Amino acid sequence: MFRTQSAVPEMELFMRYLKNQVIQGTLILTIAGFITRLIGFVYRVYLSDTIGSRLLGVYQLIFPVYGICFTIYASGIQTAISQKIASITEDSDASVIKRHKKELSYFKTGLFASLFLAFVLSFFVFGFADRIASHLLLEKSCTVYLKILCTLFPFCGISACINGFFYGKKEAKYPAVSQIVEQLSRVFIVILLCTFLPYSALIKSYFAVCGLVFGEIMASVYNMIRFGLAQKEFIKCHSDKNTPFHTTVFSKSSFPDTTPLETEPKTKQKLSRSLSFPAKAMLKQKHTIKNSLLFLAITLTGTKLILSILHSAESVFIPAALRKYGYSAANALSTYGILSGVALPFILFPSAITNSFAVMLLPSIAQAAAQKKRETIQKYVSLSGKYSLYLGYFFTCIFLLFGQDFGTLLFQSKEAGLYIRWLSFICPALYLSTTFTSIINGLGSTQITFFITIISLGINIASLVFFVPVYGMKAYLAGSILSDYIMVLFEYIYLHSYIRIDFCKTFLFPLLFLILSLLVFPFISSFLPIKVSRLHRIAMLFFKLLLLGIGYFGFLIGSGCLVSGKKSSCKREKFDT
């Protein structure tokens, strides 16, 4: 178990943890994520029936372009805004106004950069849509889709910056609502157009792209309204009733007045210099804010861009490597489709919890680092690492035991079940790495995550280029698992000063339960009634999942791994402060 300096009983510490803004925000984002994914699943089924599988495939081809562009103009900037706003310290009530000014400066700098890049990329994609479709996507019919798609870039930039602002303030509910507004708006407008306008399937596929644009417009409108209301609330709470807000927040008078009360003629030159100090200080501060935010955004964007490009290129690399292995072109595409469209999304679905947690964890870590609260950082690292590992072990157990059932019952594919079972081993490293990456970024060490990501991607690329043509898909799966574990190993080495581990409770006890489950559950299943119908088999599968969940978390609580109602008898190691 990860140990902290505090002698507070674990149950008390756990309850405090649940009341923390980070956990509350995580729950909000997780619920919103599940809602949007459920809506998206139903929408995807509807869209497939409406436009057909071929046009759906063409529609899907534009998303790598969308992902790369979003990474450039929004993703890194959003994270940078969140990190910088959270890192602003507030020592007293008198500093609230200055803090707010600094927050707005970070936000405005990020928004300007995001909109500038968004408009540049919009014009670029619109102007070169035919070439992108023909030479990169290898599908000429994607031209119209791309020209419609590029119109949403500025709206995405606005929403991303405002969401970053709220994440930095630890206000997760507004970005969560924004996600739901975007998804519902998209689905509503597409269903409305496709139902009441009897056009061909091709035109309806254009409606699907228009739905993306409309959803982002509605989300950005909601975000702008919510942001404006937040500023009004701040003005109402912190401005003097008899003093206009611009004189307290946006004017030079908000800076400390350095002008002497009484001066003599011989000191006029000195007084002149002192009068110019507030303006110089303000300009210097704005320049510093601009540079620090843009440097952080560039580093984060570089890392995310490499990831986005690699993931986008996999649609080409993997089928090509499988063809070298001996697959036909059709079988190679089919195998990749099962892997990327069925197995991987299934493995990644539980990561909605850790992804939401990572979004909320970053600003909290940044704030604690800015205030030099080492013990707070230690608690965040310890608890988040421990619970991320427990989540990973749990889903490894689920996917190993029932991966084949998921493949055959839910997707009617034995191959999908095989890939799910293989990829189950990635869960502990995947979920823990998501948390550790957010912590390291929150500490301001974005260059560390960049280099670690490069190493991890290098292993993935090597498996694709050198081993998949010889050993097939198993080589790619093994390379993915190895790259994730090496990534989390390097992240652990970097964060080791914040971590103390009880090896038995963190690793051995959950591993013991995993082994026992693999041995016992097939035995238990032999006593359960065998149902022939697919519906009954699915119901029985969920019953087994419920039984496994009760057993796993009961085991963690009973063994003292999760929480304990009394102080641990184990020796607690002290941290250097």
C-alpha positions as CSV (number, residue, x, y, z in Angstrom):
1,M,0.0,0.0,0.0
2,F,1.2,3.5,-0.6
3,R,1.9,5.1,2.7
4,T,1.7,8.7,3.8
5,Q,3.2,10.6,6.7
6,S,-0.1,11.2,8.3
7,A,-1.2,9.0,11.3
8,V,-4.8,9.5,10.5
9,P,-6.7,6.2,10.3
10,E,-7.3,5.0,6.7
11,M,-11.0,5.1,7.0
12,E,-11.0,8.7,8.1
13,L,-8.5,9.5,5.4
14,F,-10.6,7.8,2.8
15,M,-13.8,9.7,3.9
16,R,-11.9,12.9,3.6
17,Y,-10.7,11.8,0.2
18,L,-14.3,11.3,-1.0
19,K,-15.2,14.8,0.1
20,N,-12.4,16.3,-1.8
21,Q,-13.1,18.4,-4.9
22,V,-10.9,16.1,-7.0
23,I,-13.1,13.0,-6.2
24,Q,-16.3,14.9,-6.6
25,G,-15.2,16.3,-9.9
26,T,-14.1,12.8,-11.0
27,L,-17.5,11.4,-10.2
28,I,-19.2,14.2,-12.1
29,L,-17.0,13.7,-15.2
30,T,-17.3,9.9,-15.0
31,I,-21.1,10.0,-14.9
32,A,-21.1,12.5,-17.8
33,G,-18.6,10.3,-19.7
34,F,-20.8,7.3,-19.3
35,I,-23.9,9.2,-20.4
36,T,-22.2,10.6,-23.5
37,R,-20.8,7.2,-24.4
38,L,-24.2,5.6,-24.0
39,I,-25.8,8.3,-26.2
40,G,-23.0,7.9,-28.7
41,F,-23.5,4.1,-28.8
42,V,-27.2,4.4,-29.6
43,Y,-26.5,7.2,-32.1
44,R,-23.9,5.0,-33.8
45,V,-26.4,2.2,-34.3
46,Y,-29.0,4.7,-35.7
47,L,-26.4,6.2,-38.1
48,S,-25.3,2.8,-39.3
49,D,-28.9,1.9,-40.2
50,T,-29.5,5.3,-41.8
51,I,-26.5,5.8,-44.1
52,G,-25.2,2.2,-44.4
53,S,-21.9,0.6,-43.4
54,R,-19.9,2.0,-46.4
55,L,-20.8,5.6,-45.8
56,L,-20.3,5.1,-42.1
57,G,-16.8,4.0,-42.9
58,V,-16.1,7.0,-45.0
59,Y,-17.5,9.2,-42.2
60,Q,-15.2,7.6,-39.8
61,L,-12.1,8.3,-41.9
62,I,-12.3,12.1,-41.2
63,F,-11.8,11.6,-37.4
64,P,-8.0,11.1,-37.6
65,V,-7.8,14.5,-39.3
66,Y,-10.1,16.0,-36.7
67,G,-8.1,14.4,-33.9
68,I,-4.8,15.8,-35.1
69,C,-6.1,19.3,-35.7
70,F,-7.8,19.3,-32.3
71,T,-4.5,18.3,-30.6
72,I,-2.7,21.2,-32.3
73,Y,-5.2,24.0,-31.6
74,A,-6.9,22.9,-28.3
75,S,-5.8,19.9,-26.4
76,G,-2.4,21.1,-25.1
77,I,-3.7,24.6,-24.6
78,Q,-6.6,23.4,-22.5
79,T,-4.3,21.4,-20.2
80,A,-1.9,24.3,-19.9
81,I,-4.7,26.7,-18.9
82,S,-5.9,24.3,-16.3
83,Q,-2.4,23.7,-14.9
84,K,-1.4,27.4,-14.8
85,I,-4.7,28.6,-13.2
86,A,-4.5,25.9,-10.5
87,S,-0.9,26.8,-9.7
88,I,-1.8,30.4,-8.8
89,T,-1.4,30.8,-5.0
90,E,-3.9,32.8,-2.9
91,D,-2.4,33.8,0.4
92,S,-5.2,36.1,1.6
93,D,-8.5,37.6,0.8
94,A,-6.7,40.7,-0.4
95,S,-5.1,38.7,-3.2
96,V,-8.3,37.5,-4.7
97,I,-8.5,40.3,-7.2
98,K,-5.0,39.8,-8.3
99,R,-5.5,36.1,-8.6
100,H,-8.5,36.6,-10.8
101,K,-6.6,39.0,-13.0
102,K,-3.9,36.5,-13.5
103,E,-6.4,33.7,-14.2
104,L,-8.0,35.9,-16.9
105,S,-4.6,36.6,-18.4
106,Y,-3.8,32.9,-18.7
107,F,-7.2,32.3,-20.2
108,K,-7.0,35.2,-22.7
109,T,-3.5,34.1,-23.8
110,G,-4.7,30.5,-24.3
111,L,-7.9,31.6,-26.1
112,F,-6.0,33.8,-28.5
113,A,-3.5,31.1,-29.4
114,S,-6.2,28.5,-29.8
115,L,-8.4,30.6,-32.0
116,F,-5.5,31.7,-34.1
117,L,-4.4,28.1,-34.7
118,A,-8.0,27.0,-35.2
119,F,-8.6,29.5,-38.0
120,V,-5.3,28.7,-39.7
121,L,-6.1,25.0,-39.7
122,S,-9.7,25.6,-40.8
123,F,-8.5,27.5,-43.9
124,F,-5.8,24.9,-44.5
125,V,-8.1,21.9,-44.3
126,F,-10.8,23.7,-46.4
127,G,-8.3,24.7,-49.1
128,F,-6.5,21.3,-49.2
129,A,-9.5,19.1,-48.5
130,D,-9.3,17.3,-51.9
131,R,-5.6,16.5,-51.4
132,I,-6.0,15.4,-47.8
133,A,-8.8,13.1,-48.9
134,S,-7.0,11.7,-51.9
135,H,-3.4,11.3,-50.6
136,L,-3.8,10.8,-46.9
137,L,-7.2,9.3,-46.4
138,L,-7.1,7.5,-49.8
139,E,-10.8,8.3,-50.2
140,K,-11.7,11.1,-52.6
141,S,-15.3,11.2,-51.3
142,C,-14.1,12.5,-48.0
143,T,-13.5,16.0,-49.5
144,V,-17.0,17.3,-48.7
145,Y,-16.9,15.9,-45.2
146,L,-13.6,17.7,-44.5
147,K,-14.9,21.0,-45.8
148,I,-17.9,20.8,-43.5
149,L,-15.8,19.5,-40.6
150,C,-13.2,22.3,-40.6
151,T,-15.9,24.9,-39.7
152,L,-16.2,23.6,-36.1
153,F,-12.5,24.1,-35.2
154,P,-12.9,27.7,-33.7
155,F,-15.9,26.6,-31.6
156,C,-13.9,23.6,-30.3
157,G,-11.1,26.0,-29.4
158,I,-13.5,28.2,-27.4
159,S,-15.0,25.3,-25.5
160,A,-11.6,23.7,-24.8
161,C,-10.2,27.0,-23.3
162,I,-13.3,27.6,-21.1
163,N,-13.3,24.0,-20.0
164,G,-9.6,24.3,-19.1
165,F,-10.4,27.4,-17.1
166,F,-13.1,25.5,-15.1
167,Y,-10.8,22.5,-14.6
168,G,-8.2,24.8,-13.2
169,K,-10.9,26.2,-10.8
170,K,-11.9,22.5,-10.0
171,E,-15.4,23.2,-11.3
172,A,-16.0,19.9,-13.2
173,K,-19.8,20.2,-13.4
174,Y,-19.7,22.8,-16.2
175,P,-17.5,20.9,-18.6
176,A,-19.5,17.8,-17.8
177,V,-22.8,19.5,-18.7
178,S,-21.0,20.8,-21.8
179,Q,-20.2,17.3,-23.0
180,I,-23.8,16.2,-22.6
181,V,-25.1,19.4,-24.4
182,E,-22.8,18.7,-27.3
183,Q,-23.8,15.0,-27.6
184,L,-27.5,15.6,-27.3
185,S,-27.5,18.6,-29.7
186,R,-25.6,16.5,-32.3
187,V,-28.0,13.5,-32.0
188,F,-31.1,15.7,-32.0
189,I,-30.2,17.7,-35.2
190,V,-29.1,14.7,-37.2
191,I,-32.2,12.6,-36.3
192,L,-34.4,15.6,-37.0
193,L,-32.8,16.3,-40.5
194,C,-32.7,12.6,-41.5
195,T,-36.3,12.0,-40.4
196,F,-38.0,15.0,-42.0
197,L,-35.8,15.5,-45.1
198,P,-36.1,12.6,-47.4
199,Y,-32.7,12.8,-49.1
200,S,-30.4,10.1,-50.2
201,A,-28.0,8.3,-47.8
202,L,-25.1,10.3,-49.1
203,I,-26.8,13.6,-48.1
204,K,-27.7,12.2,-44.8
205,S,-24.1,11.3,-44.2
206,Y,-23.3,15.0,-44.8
207,F,-26.0,15.7,-42.1
208,A,-24.0,13.6,-39.7
209,V,-21.0,15.9,-40.2
210,C,-23.2,18.9,-39.8
211,G,-24.4,17.4,-36.6
212,L,-20.8,17.5,-35.3
213,V,-20.6,21.2,-36.2
214,F,-24.0,22.0,-34.6
215,G,-23.1,20.1,-31.4
216,E,-19.9,22.0,-31.0
217,I,-21.6,25.4,-31.6
218,M,-24.2,24.6,-28.9
219,A,-21.5,23.5,-26.5
220,S,-19.5,26.6,-27.1
221,V,-22.6,28.8,-26.6
222,Y,-23.3,27.1,-23.3
223,N,-19.7,27.5,-22.2
224,M,-19.6,31.2,-23.1
225,I,-22.9,31.8,-21.2
226,R,-21.6,29.9,-18.2
227,F,-18.3,31.7,-18.3
228,G,-20.0,35.1,-18.5
229,L,-22.2,34.2,-15.5
230,A,-19.1,33.1,-13.5
231,Q,-17.5,36.5,-14.2
232,K,-20.6,38.3,-13.1
233,E,-20.8,36.3,-9.9
234,F,-17.2,37.2,-9.2
235,I,-17.9,40.9,-9.8
236,K,-20.9,40.8,-7.5
237,C,-18.9,39.1,-4.7
238,H,-15.7,41.0,-4.8
239,S,-16.2,44.5,-6.2
240,D,-17.1,47.5,-4.0
241,K,-20.6,48.6,-4.3
242,N,-19.6,52.2,-4.7
243,T,-16.6,51.5,-7.0
244,P,-16.9,50.3,-10.6
245,F,-15.4,46.9,-11.1
246,H,-13.1,48.1,-13.9
247,T,-11.4,50.4,-11.3
248,T,-10.7,47.4,-9.1
249,V,-9.9,44.6,-11.5
250,F,-9.0,46.0,-14.9
251,S,-7.4,49.3,-14.1
252,K,-3.9,50.2,-13.1
253,S,-5.1,51.2,-9.7
254,S,-5.5,47.6,-8.7
255,F,-1.7,47.6,-8.4
256,P,-0.1,48.9,-5.2
257,D,0.3,52.7,-5.4
258,T,4.0,53.5,-5.2
259,T,3.5,57.3,-5.5
260,P,4.7,59.3,-2.4
261,L,2.1,61.3,-0.6
262,E,4.3,64.4,-0.5
263,T,7.1,65.3,-2.9
264,E,9.4,68.2,-3.5
265,P,10.3,69.7,-6.8
266,K,13.8,68.2,-6.9
267,T,12.2,64.7,-6.8
268,K,10.0,65.2,-9.9
269,Q,12.2,62.8,-12.0
270,K,12.1,60.2,-9.3
271,L,8.4,60.6,-9.0
272,S,7.9,60.2,-12.7
273,R,9.8,56.9,-12.7
274,S,7.7,55.7,-9.7
275,L,4.5,56.6,-11.5
276,S,5.4,54.4,-14.5
277,F,6.1,51.4,-12.3
278,P,2.6,50.0,-12.2
279,A,2.3,50.0,-16.0
280,K,5.7,48.5,-16.4
281,A,4.9,45.8,-13.8
282,M,1.6,45.0,-15.5
283,L,3.3,44.6,-18.9
284,K,6.1,42.5,-17.4
285,Q,3.6,40.3,-15.7
286,K,1.5,39.8,-18.9
287,H,4.7,39.0,-20.8
288,T,5.7,36.4,-18.2
289,I,2.2,34.9,-18.2
290,K,2.2,34.7,-22.0
291,N,5.6,33.0,-22.3
292,S,5.0,30.5,-19.4
293,L,1.6,29.4,-20.8
294,L,2.7,29.1,-24.4
295,F,5.8,27.1,-23.4
296,L,3.8,24.7,-21.4
297,A,1.1,24.4,-24.1
298,I,3.8,23.7,-26.8
299,T,5.3,20.9,-24.7
300,L,2.0,19.3,-24.0
301,T,0.8,19.7,-27.6
302,G,4.0,18.1,-28.9
303,T,3.4,15.0,-26.7
304,K,-0.3,14.7,-27.6
305,L,0.4,15.4,-31.3
306,I,2.8,12.5,-31.5
307,L,0.3,10.2,-29.8
308,S,-2.5,11.4,-32.1
309,I,-0.4,11.0,-35.3
310,L,0.7,7.5,-34.2
311,H,-2.9,6.4,-33.4
312,S,-4.1,7.8,-36.7
313,A,-1.3,6.0,-38.6
314,E,-2.2,2.7,-37.1
315,S,-5.0,2.3,-39.6
316,V,-2.3,2.1,-42.2
317,F,0.6,0.4,-40.4
318,I,-1.2,-2.5,-38.8
319,P,-3.0,-3.8,-42.0
320,A,0.2,-3.4,-44.0
321,A,2.2,-5.4,-41.4
322,L,-0.5,-8.1,-41.3
323,R,-0.4,-8.4,-45.1
324,K,3.4,-8.9,-44.9
325,Y,2.7,-11.7,-42.3
326,G,0.5,-13.4,-44.9
327,Y,-3.1,-12.0,-44.4
328,S,-5.1,-11.0,-47.4
329,A,-6.0,-7.4,-47.7
330,A,-9.6,-8.1,-46.7
331,N,-8.6,-10.2,-43.7
332,A,-6.0,-7.7,-42.6
333,L,-8.6,-4.9,-42.6
334,S,-11.1,-7.2,-40.8
335,T,-8.6,-8.1,-38.1
336,Y,-7.7,-4.4,-37.6
337,G,-11.4,-3.5,-37.5
338,I,-12.1,-6.1,-34.7
339,L,-9.1,-4.9,-32.7
340,S,-9.6,-1.1,-33.0
341,G,-13.4,-1.1,-33.2
342,V,-14.3,-3.8,-30.7
343,A,-11.5,-5.0,-28.4
344,L,-9.6,-1.8,-27.7
345,P,-12.8,0.4,-27.0
346,F,-13.9,-2.4,-24.6
347,I,-10.6,-2.3,-22.8
348,L,-10.6,1.5,-22.7
349,F,-14.2,1.9,-21.5
350,P,-13.4,1.6,-17.8
351,S,-10.6,4.2,-18.3
352,A,-13.4,6.8,-18.3
353,I,-12.9,6.7,-14.5
354,T,-9.2,7.2,-14.5
355,N,-9.3,9.8,-17.4
356,S,-11.9,11.8,-15.4
357,F,-9.7,11.5,-12.3
358,A,-6.6,12.6,-14.2
359,V,-8.4,15.7,-15.5
360,M,-9.3,16.8,-12.0
361,L,-6.0,15.6,-10.4
362,L,-3.8,17.8,-12.6
363,P,-4.9,21.2,-11.3
364,S,-4.9,20.0,-7.7
365,I,-1.3,18.7,-8.0
366,A,-0.3,22.0,-9.7
367,Q,-1.9,24.0,-6.9
368,A,-0.2,21.9,-4.2
369,A,3.2,22.2,-6.0
370,A,2.9,26.0,-6.3
371,Q,2.2,26.2,-2.5
372,K,5.0,23.7,-1.8
373,K,2.7,21.4,0.1
374,R,4.7,18.2,-0.3
375,E,2.6,16.2,2.1
376,T,-0.5,17.0,0.1
377,I,1.2,15.8,-3.1
378,Q,2.3,12.6,-1.3
379,K,-1.3,11.9,-0.3
380,Y,-2.6,12.5,-3.8
381,V,0.1,10.3,-5.4
382,S,-0.3,7.6,-2.8
383,L,-4.1,7.3,-2.8
384,S,-4.6,7.8,-6.5
385,G,-1.9,5.3,-7.4
386,K,-3.2,2.7,-5.1
387,Y,-6.8,2.9,-6.3
388,S,-5.8,3.1,-9.9
389,L,-3.9,-0.2,-9.4
390,Y,-6.8,-1.8,-7.7
391,L,-9.1,-0.8,-10.6
392,G,-6.6,-2.2,-13.1
393,Y,-6.4,-5.5,-11.2
394,F,-10.2,-5.7,-11.1
395,F,-10.7,-5.3,-14.8
396,T,-7.8,-7.6,-15.6
397,C,-9.6,-10.2,-13.7
398,I,-12.9,-9.5,-15.5
399,F,-11.4,-9.5,-19.0
400,L,-9.4,-12.7,-18.4
401,L,-12.4,-14.6,-17.0
402,F,-15.1,-13.3,-19.3
403,G,-13.3,-11.9,-22.3
404,Q,-14.4,-14.7,-24.5
405,D,-18.0,-14.3,-23.3
406,F,-17.9,-10.6,-24.2
407,G,-16.6,-11.4,-27.6
408,T,-19.2,-14.1,-28.5
409,L,-22.2,-12.8,-26.7
410,L,-22.0,-9.0,-27.2
411,F,-20.0,-8.8,-30.5
412,Q,-20.5,-12.3,-31.9
413,S,-16.8,-12.6,-32.5
414,K,-14.4,-15.2,-31.1
415,E,-11.5,-13.2,-32.3
416,A,-12.7,-10.2,-30.4
417,G,-12.8,-12.3,-27.2
418,L,-9.3,-13.5,-27.8
419,Y,-8.0,-9.9,-28.2
420,I,-9.9,-8.8,-25.1
421,R,-8.2,-11.5,-23.0
422,W,-4.8,-10.6,-24.3
423,L,-5.2,-6.9,-23.7
424,S,-6.5,-7.6,-20.2
425,F,-2.9,-7.6,-18.9
426,I,-2.5,-4.0,-20.0
427,C,-5.2,-2.7,-17.6
428,P,-3.0,-2.1,-14.4
429,A,-0.3,-0.3,-16.4
430,L,-2.8,1.6,-18.5
431,Y,-4.9,3.0,-15.7
432,L,-1.9,3.8,-13.4
433,S,0.0,5.5,-16.3
434,T,-3.0,7.8,-16.9
435,T,-2.9,8.9,-13.3
436,F,0.9,9.2,-13.1
437,T,1.0,11.2,-16.3
438,S,-1.5,13.7,-15.0
439,I,0.5,14.0,-11.7
440,I,3.8,14.7,-13.5
441,N,2.2,17.3,-15.8
442,G,0.6,18.9,-12.7
443,L,4.1,19.1,-11.2
444,G,5.2,21.1,-14.3
445,S,7.5,18.4,-15.6
446,T,5.8,18.1,-19.0
447,Q,9.2,17.3,-20.7
448,I,9.4,14.2,-18.6
449,T,6.1,12.9,-19.9
450,F,7.1,13.8,-23.4
451,F,10.3,11.7,-23.3
452,I,8.7,8.8,-21.6
453,T,5.9,8.9,-24.2
454,I,8.5,8.9,-27.0
455,I,10.2,5.8,-25.5
456,S,6.8,4.0,-25.2
457,L,5.8,4.9,-28.7
458,G,9.2,3.7,-30.0
459,I,8.5,0.2,-28.6
460,N,5.1,0.2,-30.2
461,I,6.5,1.3,-33.6
462,A,9.3,-1.3,-33.4
463,S,6.8,-4.1,-32.8
464,L,4.7,-2.9,-35.8
465,V,7.7,-2.7,-38.1
466,F,9.9,-5.6,-37.1
467,F,7.8,-8.2,-35.3
468,V,4.2,-8.1,-36.6
469,P,5.3,-9.1,-40.2
470,V,7.0,-12.2,-38.6
471,Y,4.8,-13.2,-35.6
472,G,1.4,-11.6,-36.6
473,M,-1.1,-9.8,-34.3
474,K,0.3,-11.4,-31.1
475,A,3.5,-9.3,-31.6
476,Y,1.5,-6.1,-31.7
477,L,-0.5,-7.0,-28.6
478,A,2.7,-8.0,-26.8
479,G,4.4,-4.7,-27.9
480,S,1.5,-2.6,-26.7
481,I,1.5,-4.4,-23.3
482,L,5.3,-4.0,-22.9
483,S,5.3,-0.3,-24.0
484,D,2.6,0.6,-21.3
485,Y,4.5,-1.2,-18.5
486,I,7.8,0.4,-19.5
487,M,6.0,3.8,-19.5
488,V,4.5,3.4,-16.1
489,L,7.9,2.1,-14.8
490,F,9.7,5.3,-15.8
491,E,6.9,7.4,-14.4
492,Y,7.2,5.5,-11.1
493,I,10.9,6.0,-11.0
494,Y,10.4,9.8,-11.4
495,L,7.7,9.9,-8.7
496,H,9.4,7.4,-6.3
497,S,10.2,10.1,-3.7
498,Y,6.4,10.6,-3.2
499,I,5.6,6.9,-2.9
500,R,6.0,4.3,-0.2
501,I,4.8,0.8,-1.0
502,D,3.5,-2.0,1.1
503,F,4.4,-4.7,-1.5
504,C,2.0,-7.3,-0.1
505,K,-1.1,-5.2,0.1
506,T,-0.5,-3.3,-3.1
507,F,0.6,-6.2,-5.4
508,L,0.5,-9.6,-3.9
509,F,-3.0,-9.6,-2.3
510,P,-4.9,-8.5,-5.4
511,L,-2.8,-10.9,-7.5
512,L,-3.7,-13.7,-5.1
513,F,-7.4,-12.9,-5.6
514,L,-6.9,-12.8,-9.3
515,I,-5.3,-16.3,-9.2
516,L,-8.0,-17.7,-6.9
517,S,-10.7,-16.2,-9.2
518,L,-9.2,-17.9,-12.3
519,L,-9.3,-21.2,-10.4
520,V,-12.6,-20.9,-8.5
521,F,-14.9,-19.1,-11.0
522,P,-14.9,-21.9,-13.6
523,F,-15.8,-24.3,-10.8
524,I,-18.6,-22.0,-9.6
525,S,-19.9,-21.5,-13.2
526,S,-20.3,-25.3,-13.6
527,F,-23.1,-25.2,-10.9
528,L,-25.0,-22.3,-12.5
529,P,-27.8,-23.1,-14.9
530,I,-26.9,-23.2,-18.6
531,K,-29.2,-21.1,-20.7
532,V,-29.5,-21.5,-24.4
533,S,-30.9,-18.2,-25.4
534,R,-28.5,-15.3,-26.0
535,L,-30.5,-13.0,-23.7
536,H,-30.3,-15.4,-20.8
537,R,-26.6,-16.0,-21.3
538,I,-26.0,-12.2,-21.2
539,A,-28.0,-12.0,-18.0
540,M,-26.0,-14.8,-16.5
541,L,-22.8,-13.0,-17.5
542,F,-23.8,-9.9,-15.7
543,F,-24.7,-12.0,-12.6
544,K,-21.2,-13.4,-12.6
545,L,-19.7,-9.9,-12.9
546,L,-21.7,-8.8,-9.9
547,L,-20.6,-11.8,-7.9
548,L,-16.9,-11.1,-8.9
549,G,-17.2,-7.4,-7.9
550,I,-18.7,-8.2,-4.5
551,G,-16.0,-10.8,-3.9
552,Y,-13.1,-8.6,-5.0
553,F,-14.0,-5.5,-3.1
554,G,-15.0,-7.6,-0.1
555,F,-11.6,-9.2,-0.2
556,L,-9.8,-5.8,-0.4
557,I,-11.8,-4.4,2.6
558,G,-11.4,-7.6,4.6
559,S,-7.7,-7.8,4.0
560,G,-7.2,-4.1,4.8
561,C,-6.0,-3.2,1.3
562,L,-8.8,-0.7,0.6
563,V,-9.7,0.9,3.9
564,S,-9.4,0.0,7.5
565,G,-11.3,1.2,10.4
566,K,-8.3,1.4,12.6
567,K,-4.7,2.6,12.4
568,S,-2.4,0.3,10.5
569,S,0.1,-1.6,12.6
570,C,2.6,-1.4,9.9
571,K,5.5,0.9,10.3
572,R,4.9,4.2,8.5
573,E,7.8,5.7,6.7
574,K,8.4,9.4,7.0
575,F,8.9,11.6,3.9
576,D,11.5,14.2,3.4
577,T,10.0,17.6,3.6
